[in-house]
Amino acid sequence: MSAPLADRIRPKTLDEVVGQTHILGKGKYLRRIIEGGNIPNMIFYGPSGVGKTTVARIVAEAAGKKLHKLNGTSASVADIKEVIADTNTFEGINGVILYLDEIQYLNKKQQQSLLEYIENGQITLIASTTENPYFYVYNAIISRSAVFEFKPVSAEEILHAVNRAFSILSDEMKTEIEVSPEAAEYIARGCGGDVRKAVSIAELCVMAAENTGKISVTLDAAEALTQRSNMRYDRDGDQHYDILSALQKSIRGSDENAAIHYAARLIEAGDIISLSRRLLVIAAEDVGLAYPQAIPIVKACVDSALQLGLPEARIPLANAVILLATAPKSNSAYMAINEALADVQHGDFGDFPRHLQNVHLDGEDAKIRGQHYLYPHDYKNHYVKQQYLPDKLKGKVYYHFGENKTEMAAAAYRKKILEEAEK
């Protein structure tokens, strides 16, 4: 059985690699390192299908070293030791590169087992991960490695790989393959920056086409076999938190167009739960007291969305996103509770003022007898001046009125009742 097309046409030189020009272009740092031949320990960080494994193979060949490949999902310490043993063989005389794919799946003990060998130079480690290495890779390994980020490949660059794939298939099958430009572009756009996925879809389109001496690949076929956007999204991975972060920052920045874009990505991924929860947070954290009605309105939109389910859920969620993005903003309540919590967590609090306590029987040693609480509703404007904070925090200000219509009105009312109480 022949290997998948993506493996058969894997680039053999840096110039054949699609994308990653920010690190592999002429004069860029990773390219200089590879061409220099003195290969350090490295970590390749980025999504799948963007060339990490391919570049590791090119590195090993350029350095004249034997390449061993292990996968973090299945590798054991014994597998690592078996690779080390190969350094003493004739094949490993020029050195061994261990390419460890998905290193984030190794536990701390397994990652630590690599340290001795990369420190004494028995192996050169090239590890790859789809997650942020600073969160998932043991710090001692990171400190001994150069980290390079691989990015999703643009649709324009993937289009070259797709067209090349169809050309190679035509040569292999000795059959003319006619591909509509729309079909090739759809495949390039619909695979989320994953070159391997795009090449595999191109191969699938040819396999599924009727061969009548000539094969035609149409837009309909491309749409059916690509099925839906292969948008990169993992509810437990970096992309999940990146999209939610981008959504909240766009709403906070009052950019409704960017906000609705990131919301659409979450909806397309089917993750209306995360979207709903984040919108509820944003309503309180970023819009807050500038437009307090946003909180119940967003709650109603979220409830409607969860009851409706997709695809209709997109409509009330879109209403919530645009409402929040275009609403006035205030984080005054958010800042106030954070500052108050900081005092509490640092032990900066004291006893309750006596007049605020629940009614207790005064003991014989009580310096002040009776509660002496003043009931505000018995006074003009339902306000009377008295101390509410503990003595230790007397006069502390946590909340500062925001500069928006709603909070300025509340500030004006506060000033009015304070002035009238002094009369």
Secondary structure, 3 states (H helix, E strand, C coil): CCCCHHHHCCCCCHHHCCCCHHHHCCCCHHHHHHHHCCCCCEEEECCCCCCHHHHHHHHHHHHCCEEEEEECCCCCHHHHHHHHHHHHCCCCCCCEEEEEECHHHCCHHHHHCCHHHHHCCCEEEEEEECCCHHHHCCHHHHHCCEEEECCCCCHHHHHHHHHHHHHHHHHHHCCEEEECHHHHHHHHHCCCCCHHHHHHHHHHHHHHCCCCCEEEECHHHHHHHHCCCCCCCCCCCHHHHHHHHHHHHHHHCCCHHHHHHHHHHHHHCCCHHHHHHHHHHHHHHHHHHHCCCHHHHHHHHHHHHHHHCCCCCHHHHHHHHHHHHHCCCCCHHHHHHHHHHHHHHCCCCCCCCHHHCCCCCCCCCCCCCCCCCCCHHHCHHHCCCCCCCCHHHCCCCCCCCCCCHHHHHHHHHHHHHHHHHHC
